[in-house]
Amino acid sequence: MSLFKRLLFSFLLAILVPALLVGVFSFHRVSQAIEDEVSHSVRQTVQLVNQNIGTHISQAVELSTVVYINPAVQRMMGRQTAATWEQLQDDVQELREDLANVTRYQEMYTVRLFYPDRGQFPSGFEMAELRPLDLLEDTAAYRALLRSPGGMLWTSEPLLPQLMRDEPYVTLLRLVRDKENLTELGVMTVSMPERKLWGIVDDVKFGQAGFVFLMDNDGKVVSHHDKSLLGEDLSGKPYASAILGQTAGDFMAKVDGEEYLFVYQTIEGTPWKLVGFHNARELRNTVTVVRNATIIIALLCFGIAIVYSIYTSGWFARRIGHLIQAMRKLERGQLGTQVVLEGRNRDEISQLYTHFNRMSDELQQQLETIHATSKKMREAELKALQHQINPHFLYNTLDSINWMAATRYKAMDISRMVTSLATLFRLSLNKSHEMTTVSHELQHVDCYVAIQKIRFGNEFELKVQLAPGTERLGMLKLLLQPLVENAILHGFRELDDPGLITIDVSVDGDYLLLDVEDNGVGCDGEAMNERLRQATGAEGQGYGLHNVNERIKLYYGEACGLTFTVPRHGARGTRIQVRLLAGMPEEVNDAS
């Protein structure tokens, strides 16, 4: 899978999955909150309507109490014998005046008194407010009133249709008792037109199809906007069965295939239930709007996220692609290849660009340095070939000279010099190997010193100090002889005292240290070190200090080489330290 596809997939996964989870979770929570809020609103509305109806119920009960305790009612209902017309007229006048004083009840309620006929009213007496009790005795409401423990009952059963003008009423029936001995005197009714009761809740709507209605404990409709349903028995309906016998609550139920939220409460002091219902589909319309809005917003966000992911992934992949192209060019040998930085961007990829450009420049410089070094090595090899002498011819010639000097002319000095020279050549050639051991290198120096002592008449001595185990360590050959030669030719030239050359071999960590020190006239060490750092050397010096230093750095690296240091014997003399990598000859060969 390409980097672009990986980045695109990662971005989409990192953006879309959390967004989808948050969207689903938020939609669920918001939907639940909206449904809960609407349900709570329906419950509050039903409760408020319940309180309003309860107020009118309380007013009817209050009115019945006013009539119940009225002295004229107690006298008229409590007489055991016939009253005179004058008494009846006084009582009726007093009752009507008392009822007229309760003005707030006049338009809403109709009060009637039903008395048992004991002959207390003269023949021919008629009054709208007074009726014989036998008109009620055959009704179910009256029988239920007699069973009522409080002597009070609300009913929606039609009572005396001939008096109600065929208009539906709800009626409070109350037993009238003697205030003194609680003897039953008759029945009082307080009637209210159903249309007046419905007027309290007529404006209450829940959506397009939701409303409230009243239902009694038997499941019959007490008040409804559809008057044809008044008195209809709903007890067979599933939702009505869930309401009957309960005080208050809410639930979801289906009616004619539609799901509704039902909220019901019992009206205090009555056997009626106030029922409100709301179409669940309408209830969820708001949720649907929220859902659709959420989906649209989510799709827009997803689209933006996809576009952003494609752009960002392409941007990263394109920049990485530029770097890969530059690396391939460099791999094909196009040295100095550079990646162009885009604008002022300084992010991690720009840092990669910068480091690649720097690495490309350094690689080009190093290859140029290696090329120059290789050229110098080839030139040095060419010079060496030009001056090379056949080793076998040289050894045979020196051996003949040694034999003639020792046997024919008895010249032992010449014999020793020739022997040292032959050994010197043998160690110098070293079977064409560049590496030798510390022991062989010191032997090579010793032969050179022996020849020079014969030449200069034993004017100097050589002293060697070896740390244990260092004689077997490997090193580049022909490093010490030029340093010793420099001490003999330049250090002891104007010296009157005997010269001393000391070679101290030690190991410091990963490095082999060879200190060559003389007690000669000395030199400016800082100036010599500066000449070595500037890589300047005199032409024709052969194995001079410059060439020795260059050979060491070529084989061992820039951390190694020659360094002029302070002599141990004070201010006079010269001390040169040779720093090499410590190792056996084969190990050094491998490293080089």
TORLO-439060 format. One line per field, with one value per residue (C-alpha): residue in one letter; x negated, y negated, z. Coordinates in nm, 2 decimals. Layout:
N
res <- (A; ...) $
x <- (X; ...) $
y <- (Y; ...) $
z <- (Z; ...) $
END
This chain:
592
res <- (M; S; L; F; K; R; L; L; F; S; F; L; L; A; I; L; V; P; A; L; L; V; G; V; F; S; F; H; R; V; S; Q; A; I; E; D; E; V; S; H; S; V; R; Q; T; V; Q; L; V; N; Q; N; I; G; T; H; I; S; Q; A; V; E; L; S; T; V; V; Y; I; N; P; A; V; Q; R; M; M; G; R; Q; T; A; A; T; W; E; Q; L; Q; D; D; V; Q; E; L; R; E; D; L; A; N; V; T; R; Y; Q; E; M; Y; T; V; R; L; F; Y; P; D; R; G; Q; F; P; S; G; F; E; M; A; E; L; R; P; L; D; L; L; E; D; T; A; A; Y; R; A; L; L; R; S; P; G; G; M; L; W; T; S; E; P; L; L; P; Q; L; M; R; D; E; P; Y; V; T; L; L; R; L; V; R; D; K; E; N; L; T; E; L; G; V; M; T; V; S; M; P; E; R; K; L; W; G; I; V; D; D; V; K; F; G; Q; A; G; F; V; F; L; M; D; N; D; G; K; V; V; S; H; H; D; K; S; L; L; G; E; D; L; S; G; K; P; Y; A; S; A; I; L; G; Q; T; A; G; D; F; M; A; K; V; D; G; E; E; Y; L; F; V; Y; Q; T; I; E; G; T; P; W; K; L; V; G; F; H; N; A; R; E; L; R; N; T; V; T; V; V; R; N; A; T; I; I; I; A; L; L; C; F; G; I; A; I; V; Y; S; I; Y; T; S; G; W; F; A; R; R; I; G; H; L; I; Q; A; M; R; K; L; E; R; G; Q; L; G; T; Q; V; V; L; E; G; R; N; R; D; E; I; S; Q; L; Y; T; H; F; N; R; M; S; D; E; L; Q; Q; Q; L; E; T; I; H; A; T; S; K; K; M; R; E; A; E; L; K; A; L; Q; H; Q; I; N; P; H; F; L; Y; N; T; L; D; S; I; N; W; M; A; A; T; R; Y; K; A; M; D; I; S; R; M; V; T; S; L; A; T; L; F; R; L; S; L; N; K; S; H; E; M; T; T; V; S; H; E; L; Q; H; V; D; C; Y; V; A; I; Q; K; I; R; F; G; N; E; F; E; L; K; V; Q; L; A; P; G; T; E; R; L; G; M; L; K; L; L; L; Q; P; L; V; E; N; A; I; L; H; G; F; R; E; L; D; D; P; G; L; I; T; I; D; V; S; V; D; G; D; Y; L; L; L; D; V; E; D; N; G; V; G; C; D; G; E; A; M; N; E; R; L; R; Q; A; T; G; A; E; G; Q; G; Y; G; L; H; N; V; N; E; R; I; K; L; Y; Y; G; E; A; C; G; L; T; F; T; V; P; R; H; G; A; R; G; T; R; I; Q; V; R; L; L; A; G; M; P; E; E; V; N; D; A; S) $
x <- (0.00; -0.14; -0.21; 0.07; 0.33; 0.19; 0.22; 0.56; 0.69; 0.54; 0.69; 1.03; 1.01; 0.90; 1.17; 1.47; 1.49; 1.48; 1.72; 1.96; 1.95; 2.00; 2.28; 2.47; 2.42; 2.53; 2.83; 2.94; 2.90; 3.07; 3.35; 3.40; 3.39; 3.65; 3.88; 3.85; 3.91; 4.22; 4.35; 4.28; 4.47; 4.77; 4.77; 4.75; 5.04; 5.25; 5.17; 5.26; 5.59; 5.65; 5.61; 5.85; 6.12; 6.05; 6.12; 6.47; 6.53; 6.44; 6.67; 6.96; 6.88; 6.86; 7.19; 7.35; 7.22; 7.37; 7.71; 7.67; 7.64; 7.90; 8.17; 8.45; 8.34; 8.31; 8.67; 8.83; 8.66; 8.70; 9.08; 9.28; 9.62; 9.77; 9.65; 9.87; 9.84; 9.71; 9.43; 9.33; 9.33; 9.10; 8.86; 8.85; 8.78; 8.50; 8.35; 8.36; 8.20; 7.92; 7.85; 7.86; 7.59; 7.35; 7.33; 7.03; 7.22; 7.54; 7.42; 7.22; 7.43; 7.80; 7.90; 8.20; 8.34; 8.52; 8.74; 8.92; 9.29; 9.42; 9.70; 9.50; 9.59; 9.95; 10.12; 10.04; 9.71; 9.44; 9.09; 8.81; 8.56; 8.77; 8.86; 8.99; 8.72; 8.91; 8.78; 8.43; 8.49; 8.48; 8.15; 7.81; 7.66; 7.90; 7.83; 7.46; 7.50; 7.66; 7.35; 7.11; 6.94; 6.93; 7.28; 7.15; 7.11; 7.02; 7.19; 7.23; 7.54; 7.83; 8.07; 8.42; 8.37; 8.71; 8.56; 8.21; 8.35; 8.16; 7.83; 7.55; 7.46; 7.23; 7.39; 7.28; 7.53; 7.52; 7.74; 7.90; 7.91; 8.05; 7.77; 7.89; 7.95; 7.80; 8.14; 8.16; 8.38; 8.34; 8.09; 7.93; 7.79; 7.55; 7.54; 7.30; 7.34; 7.08; 7.01; 6.91; 6.67; 6.53; 6.48; 6.21; 6.00; 6.12; 5.81; 5.57; 5.41; 5.12; 5.00; 5.24; 5.44; 5.38; 5.63; 5.77; 6.10; 6.26; 6.34; 6.51; 6.40; 6.62; 6.45; 6.73; 6.66; 6.76; 6.65; 6.51; 6.48; 6.68; 7.02; 7.13; 6.88; 7.03; 7.13; 6.95; 6.79; 6.41; 6.33; 6.27; 5.99; 5.63; 5.53; 5.85; 5.77; 5.43; 5.58; 5.87; 5.79; 5.48; 5.44; 5.19; 4.92; 4.82; 4.75; 4.72; 5.00; 5.13; 5.47; 5.58; 5.22; 5.09; 4.87; 4.97; 4.84; 5.11; 5.09; 5.36; 5.45; 5.74; 5.94; 5.95; 6.29; 6.43; 6.41; 6.30; 5.97; 5.84; 5.67; 5.44; 5.28; 5.02; 4.94; 4.60; 4.52; 4.58; 4.40; 4.10; 4.13; 3.89; 3.66; 3.68; 3.59; 3.29; 3.20; 3.22; 3.02; 2.76; 2.73; 2.69; 2.43; 2.25; 2.25; 2.11; 1.85; 1.76; 1.72; 1.50; 1.30; 1.25; 1.14; 0.91; 0.77; 0.71; 0.54; 0.33; 0.23; 0.14; -0.07; -0.27; -0.31; -0.42; -0.68; -0.81; -0.81; -1.03; -1.28; -1.27; -1.34; -1.63; -1.77; -1.73; -1.93; -2.20; -2.20; -2.26; -2.56; -2.42; -2.63; -2.51; -2.14; -1.93; -1.56; -1.40; -1.23; -0.87; -0.82; -0.89; -0.77; -0.99; -0.81; -0.98; -0.97; -1.15; -1.41; -1.45; -1.50; -1.76; -1.95; -1.94; -2.08; -2.35; -2.43; -2.44; -2.69; -2.91; -2.90; -3.01; -3.29; -3.40; -3.41; -3.61; -3.85; -3.87; -3.94; -4.22; -4.37; -4.35; -4.53; -4.80; -4.84; -4.87; -5.14; -5.32; -5.31; -5.44; -5.73; -5.80; -5.80; -6.04; -6.29; -6.23; -6.53; -6.50; -6.52; -6.70; -6.97; -7.01; -7.04; -7.29; -7.50; -7.51; -7.59; -7.89; -8.01; -7.98; -8.18; -8.46; -8.48; -8.49; -8.71; -8.93; -8.98; -8.90; -8.69; -8.44; -8.29; -8.20; -8.07; -7.84; -7.72; -7.64; -7.46; -7.25; -7.17; -7.05; -6.83; -6.70; -6.60; -6.45; -6.23; -6.14; -6.01; -5.83; -5.73; -5.53; -5.30; -5.20; -5.15; -5.42; -5.45; -5.59; -5.88; -5.98; -5.94; -6.18; -6.42; -6.41; -6.49; -6.77; -6.94; -6.91; -7.06; -7.35; -7.44; -7.42; -7.63; -7.91; -7.88; -7.87; -8.11; -7.88; -7.77; -7.42; -7.24; -6.90; -6.68; -6.35; -6.08; -5.81; -5.48; -5.41; -5.24; -5.29; -5.56; -5.30; -5.07; -5.03; -5.12; -5.19; -5.56; -5.83; -5.68; -5.95; -6.26; -6.18; -6.13; -6.46; -6.63; -6.49; -6.63; -6.98; -7.01; -6.84; -6.84; -7.20; -7.36; -7.48; -7.49; -7.82; -7.69; -7.61; -7.27; -6.99; -6.69; -6.41; -6.12; -5.84; -5.56; -5.23; -4.86; -4.59; -4.24; -4.19; -4.51; -4.87; -5.10; -5.47; -5.66; -5.99; -6.19; -6.55; -6.76; -6.86; -6.83; -6.45; -6.19; -5.87; -5.61; -5.31; -5.45; -5.52; -5.17; -5.02; -5.22; -5.10; -4.73; -4.78; -4.90; -5.21; -5.53; -5.86; -5.91; -6.18; -6.18; -6.08; -5.95; -5.95; -5.72; -5.45; -5.44; -5.43; -5.14; -4.95; -5.00; -4.88; -4.56; -4.50; -4.51; -4.38; -4.16; -4.17; -4.18; -4.53; -4.86; -5.17; -5.16; -5.46; -5.44; -5.64; -5.96; -6.00; -6.36; -6.25; -6.28; -6.55; -6.47; -6.19; -5.91; -5.68; -5.38; -5.25; -4.89; -4.76; -4.47; -4.58; -4.53; -4.70; -4.85; -4.56; -4.31; -4.46; -4.48; -4.11; -4.03; -4.23) $
y <- (0.00; -0.34; -0.62; -0.82; -0.54; -0.47; -0.84; -0.87; -0.56; -0.68; -1.03; -0.90; -0.64; -0.90; -1.16; -0.96; -0.69; -0.94; -1.17; -0.88; -0.77; -1.12; -1.18; -0.86; -0.92; -1.28; -1.20; -0.93; -1.16; -1.46; -1.24; -1.09; -1.44; -1.57; -1.28; -1.32; -1.69; -1.65; -1.37; -1.60; -1.88; -1.65; -1.54; -1.90; -2.00; -1.72; -1.81; -2.17; -2.08; -1.84; -2.13; -2.35; -2.08; -2.02; -2.38; -2.36; -2.03; -2.20; -2.49; -2.25; -2.08; -2.42; -2.52; -2.20; -2.27; -2.62; -2.47; -2.19; -2.41; -2.67; -2.70; -2.72; -2.39; -2.23; -2.35; -2.25; -1.91; -1.83; -1.89; -1.59; -1.76; -1.98; -2.34; -2.63; -2.83; -3.13; -2.91; -2.77; -3.11; -3.24; -2.94; -2.95; -3.32; -3.28; -2.99; -3.18; -3.49; -3.28; -3.11; -3.45; -3.58; -3.31; -3.48; -3.30; -2.97; -3.09; -3.04; -2.72; -2.51; -2.41; -2.31; -2.08; -1.93; -1.59; -1.52; -1.21; -1.27; -1.28; -1.52; -1.82; -2.02; -2.11; -1.98; -2.18; -2.32; -2.33; -2.47; -2.41; -2.36; -2.11; -1.77; -1.44; -1.19; -0.91; -1.06; -0.95; -0.63; -0.41; -0.55; -0.37; -0.69; -0.71; -0.35; -0.42; -0.73; -0.52; -0.29; -0.58; -0.61; -0.99; -1.05; -1.23; -1.10; -1.24; -1.09; -1.15; -0.93; -1.13; -1.22; -1.35; -1.41; -1.59; -1.85; -1.87; -1.96; -1.65; -1.83; -1.61; -1.70; -1.59; -1.59; -1.59; -1.39; -1.45; -1.32; -1.60; -1.52; -1.69; -1.90; -1.80; -1.43; -1.34; -1.20; -1.16; -1.44; -1.39; -1.43; -1.74; -1.75; -2.01; -1.98; -2.13; -2.11; -1.89; -2.16; -2.39; -2.12; -2.06; -2.44; -2.41; -2.17; -2.26; -2.45; -2.18; -2.01; -1.78; -1.81; -1.76; -1.46; -1.47; -1.60; -1.51; -1.35; -1.24; -0.88; -0.73; -0.42; -0.20; -0.31; -0.53; -0.86; -1.16; -1.45; -1.45; -1.68; -1.43; -1.44; -1.12; -0.93; -1.06; -0.76; -0.51; -0.22; -0.21; 0.06; 0.30; 0.09; 0.20; -0.15; -0.19; 0.14; 0.01; -0.30; -0.16; -0.08; -0.30; -0.65; -0.82; -0.73; -0.72; -0.45; -0.39; -0.20; -0.15; -0.27; -0.17; -0.09; -0.42; -0.45; -0.70; -0.83; -0.81; -1.03; -1.00; -1.14; -1.09; -1.41; -1.45; -1.39; -1.21; -0.87; -1.02; -0.99; -1.28; -1.12; -1.29; -1.13; -1.23; -1.07; -0.91; -0.98; -1.35; -1.33; -1.21; -1.46; -1.69; -1.40; -1.33; -1.69; -1.67; -1.34; -1.47; -1.78; -1.56; -1.34; -1.64; -1.81; -1.47; -1.42; -1.77; -1.71; -1.38; -1.54; -1.81; -1.55; -1.34; -1.64; -1.75; -1.39; -1.36; -1.70; -1.64; -1.29; -1.40; -1.69; -1.46; -1.19; -1.44; -1.59; -1.24; -1.15; -1.45; -1.32; -0.97; -1.10; -1.30; -0.99; -0.78; -1.05; -1.04; -0.66; -0.68; -0.90; -1.25; -1.40; -1.73; -1.66; -1.90; -1.90; -2.24; -2.36; -2.48; -2.83; -2.89; -2.56; -2.42; -2.10; -1.76; -1.69; -2.02; -1.92; -1.59; -1.80; -2.01; -1.71; -1.54; -1.84; -1.87; -1.50; -1.52; -1.81; -1.63; -1.31; -1.50; -1.67; -1.33; -1.17; -1.46; -1.42; -1.04; -1.10; -1.35; -1.11; -0.82; -1.04; -1.12; -0.75; -0.65; -0.92; -0.80; -0.44; -0.55; -0.73; -0.42; -0.20; -0.44; -0.41; -0.04; 0.19; 0.56; 0.69; 1.02; 0.84; 0.59; 0.86; 1.06; 0.75; 0.65; 1.01; 1.01; 0.67; 0.81; 1.12; 0.92; 0.67; 0.94; 1.20; 1.04; 0.69; 0.76; 0.43; 0.51; 0.16; 0.20; 0.55; 0.43; 0.13; 0.36; 0.61; 0.33; 0.19; 0.53; 0.58; 0.23; 0.30; 0.63; 0.47; 0.18; 0.41; 0.64; 0.87; 0.58; 0.56; 0.21; 0.33; 0.46; 0.50; 0.26; 0.51; 0.51; 0.13; 0.08; 0.33; 0.13; -0.19; -0.02; 0.08; -0.27; -0.41; -0.16; -0.28; -0.64; -0.58; -0.44; -0.75; -1.01; -0.82; -0.72; -1.08; -0.97; -0.68; -0.52; -0.42; -0.22; -0.18; 0.07; 0.12; 0.49; 0.65; 0.36; 0.53; 0.76; 0.48; 0.39; 0.06; -0.10; -0.04; -0.31; -0.56; -0.59; -0.60; -0.95; -1.09; -0.95; -1.07; -1.42; -1.41; -1.31; -1.55; -1.85; -1.80; -1.71; -1.93; -2.21; -2.00; -1.96; -1.71; -1.34; -1.31; -1.08; -0.96; -0.80; -0.60; -0.53; -0.29; -0.27; -0.21; -0.47; -0.32; -0.23; -0.41; -0.31; -0.59; -0.61; -0.91; -1.00; -1.25; -1.39; -1.63; -1.83; -2.20; -2.17; -2.35; -2.56; -2.29; -2.51; -2.62; -2.26; -2.15; -2.43; -2.32; -1.97; -2.09; -2.30; -1.98; -2.16; -1.97; -2.03; -1.87; -1.60; -1.52; -1.15; -1.01; -1.34; -1.44; -1.56; -1.23; -1.03; -1.24; -1.20; -0.82; -0.79; -0.99; -0.80; -0.46; -0.54; -0.84; -1.21; -1.12; -0.98; -1.14; -1.33; -1.59; -1.80; -1.81; -1.95; -1.75; -1.57; -1.70; -2.06; -2.34; -2.17; -1.90; -1.79; -1.54; -1.40; -1.18; -0.93; -0.83; -0.51; -0.27; 0.01; 0.36; 0.67; 0.65; 0.84; 0.63; 0.30; 0.43; 0.51; 0.17; -0.01) $
z <- (0.00; -0.10; 0.15; 0.01; 0.06; 0.41; 0.51; 0.35; 0.53; 0.86; 0.83; 0.74; 1.02; 1.27; 1.17; 1.05; 1.32; 1.62; 1.43; 1.36; 1.72; 1.85; 1.60; 1.69; 2.06; 2.04; 1.82; 2.06; 2.36; 2.19; 2.07; 2.41; 2.56; 2.31; 2.37; 2.75; 2.72; 2.51; 2.74; 3.04; 2.86; 2.80; 3.17; 3.29; 3.06; 3.18; 3.54; 3.48; 3.32; 3.61; 3.85; 3.65; 3.65; 4.02; 4.09; 3.93; 4.11; 4.44; 4.36; 4.30; 4.63; 4.80; 4.65; 4.77; 5.12; 5.11; 5.02; 5.26; 5.56; 5.45; 5.73; 5.47; 5.32; 5.66; 5.74; 5.41; 5.38; 5.75; 5.80; 5.89; 5.84; 5.57; 5.57; 5.52; 5.20; 5.39; 5.54; 5.20; 5.04; 5.32; 5.29; 4.91; 4.91; 5.16; 4.96; 4.63; 4.79; 4.94; 4.61; 4.43; 4.66; 4.53; 4.19; 4.06; 4.06; 3.88; 3.52; 3.57; 3.80; 3.85; 4.20; 4.27; 4.59; 4.59; 4.89; 5.01; 4.99; 5.34; 5.27; 5.39; 5.08; 5.01; 4.70; 4.39; 4.52; 4.24; 4.24; 3.99; 4.26; 4.45; 4.31; 4.46; 4.54; 4.36; 4.03; 4.13; 4.31; 4.00; 3.87; 3.91; 4.03; 4.33; 4.42; 4.40; 4.62; 4.89; 4.89; 4.89; 5.23; 5.21; 5.10; 4.79; 4.43; 4.09; 3.78; 3.41; 3.39; 3.24; 3.52; 3.45; 3.07; 3.07; 3.29; 3.12; 2.78; 2.64; 2.70; 2.86; 3.22; 3.49; 3.83; 4.19; 4.41; 4.78; 5.06; 5.27; 5.64; 5.94; 6.10; 6.45; 6.43; 6.08; 5.98; 5.60; 5.46; 5.08; 4.80; 4.64; 4.29; 4.15; 3.77; 3.53; 3.15; 2.99; 2.74; 3.03; 3.16; 2.81; 2.77; 3.04; 2.82; 2.47; 2.38; 2.50; 2.19; 2.16; 1.80; 1.52; 1.66; 2.04; 2.30; 2.64; 2.75; 3.07; 3.16; 3.47; 3.66; 3.44; 3.13; 3.01; 2.84; 3.06; 2.84; 2.49; 2.20; 1.99; 2.16; 2.00; 2.22; 2.54; 2.76; 2.53; 2.71; 2.64; 2.89; 2.61; 2.46; 2.56; 2.66; 2.88; 3.05; 3.15; 3.30; 3.50; 3.85; 3.85; 3.99; 3.75; 3.50; 3.14; 2.88; 2.51; 2.33; 1.98; 1.86; 1.51; 1.41; 1.54; 1.85; 2.11; 2.44; 2.70; 3.02; 3.28; 3.62; 3.86; 3.93; 4.31; 4.46; 4.16; 4.00; 3.68; 3.49; 3.29; 2.99; 2.75; 2.45; 2.19; 1.85; 1.89; 1.53; 1.58; 1.90; 1.71; 1.43; 1.61; 1.66; 1.29; 1.21; 1.44; 1.29; 0.93; 1.03; 1.20; 0.89; 0.66; 0.89; 0.92; 0.55; 0.50; 0.77; 0.61; 0.27; 0.41; 0.60; 0.29; 0.08; 0.36; 0.40; 0.03; 0.01; 0.33; 0.23; -0.12; 0.02; 0.25; -0.01; -0.27; -0.05; 0.05; -0.32; -0.40; -0.13; -0.28; -0.63; -0.50; -0.32; -0.64; -0.83; -0.57; -0.59; -0.96; -0.90; -0.95; -0.67; -0.53; -0.58; -0.38; -0.27; -0.30; 0.02; -0.02; 0.12; 0.49; 0.61; 0.88; 0.97; 1.01; 0.63; 0.57; 0.82; 0.63; 0.31; 0.49; 0.63; 0.29; 0.12; 0.38; 0.35; -0.03; 0.00; 0.25; 0.04; -0.26; -0.06; 0.08; -0.26; -0.39; -0.10; -0.16; -0.53; -0.45; -0.19; -0.43; -0.69; -0.44; -0.35; -0.71; -0.76; -0.45; -0.58; -0.92; -0.75; -0.54; -0.85; -1.02; -0.73; -0.66; -0.67; -0.71; -0.35; -0.44; -0.64; -0.35; -0.09; -0.29; -0.36; 0.01; 0.11; -0.12; 0.01; 0.37; 0.29; 0.12; 0.41; 0.68; 0.52; 0.26; 0.41; 0.78; 0.78; 1.06; 1.07; 0.70; 0.77; 1.05; 0.84; 0.55; 0.77; 0.93; 0.59; 0.46; 0.77; 0.72; 0.36; 0.46; 0.73; 0.50; 0.23; 0.47; 0.19; 0.04; 0.35; 0.47; 0.83; 1.07; 1.45; 1.70; 1.76; 1.39; 1.36; 1.66; 1.50; 1.18; 1.37; 1.56; 1.23; 1.10; 1.42; 1.40; 1.05; 1.16; 1.47; 1.25; 1.03; 1.31; 1.55; 1.83; 1.91; 2.03; 2.19; 2.14; 2.44; 2.40; 2.67; 2.60; 2.80; 2.85; 2.56; 2.32; 2.11; 1.95; 1.85; 1.48; 1.32; 0.99; 0.88; 0.83; 1.08; 1.34; 1.11; 0.96; 1.32; 1.44; 1.12; 1.19; 1.54; 1.42; 1.13; 1.28; 1.66; 1.72; 1.45; 1.69; 2.01; 2.20; 2.45; 2.36; 2.20; 2.34; 2.15; 2.36; 2.22; 2.47; 2.36; 2.56; 2.52; 2.61; 2.57; 2.20; 2.10; 2.06; 2.16; 2.04; 2.19; 2.01; 2.22; 2.18; 2.38; 2.08; 2.01; 1.99; 1.77; 1.79; 1.85; 1.79; 1.45; 1.36; 1.46; 1.25; 0.95; 1.00; 1.02; 0.70; 0.52; 0.38; 0.33; 0.16; -0.18; -0.20; 0.17; 0.11; 0.43; 0.60; 0.89; 0.65; 0.46; 0.78; 0.92; 0.59; 0.58; 0.94; 0.87; 0.55; 0.72; 1.07; 1.03; 1.13; 1.51; 1.46; 1.35; 1.47; 1.74; 1.88; 2.26; 2.55; 2.61; 2.94; 3.00; 3.03; 2.77; 2.55; 2.29; 2.08; 2.15; 1.89; 1.98; 1.72; 1.79; 1.62; 1.67; 1.89; 1.74; 1.61; 1.26; 1.09; 1.28; 1.16; 0.81; 0.82; 0.96; 0.69) $
END
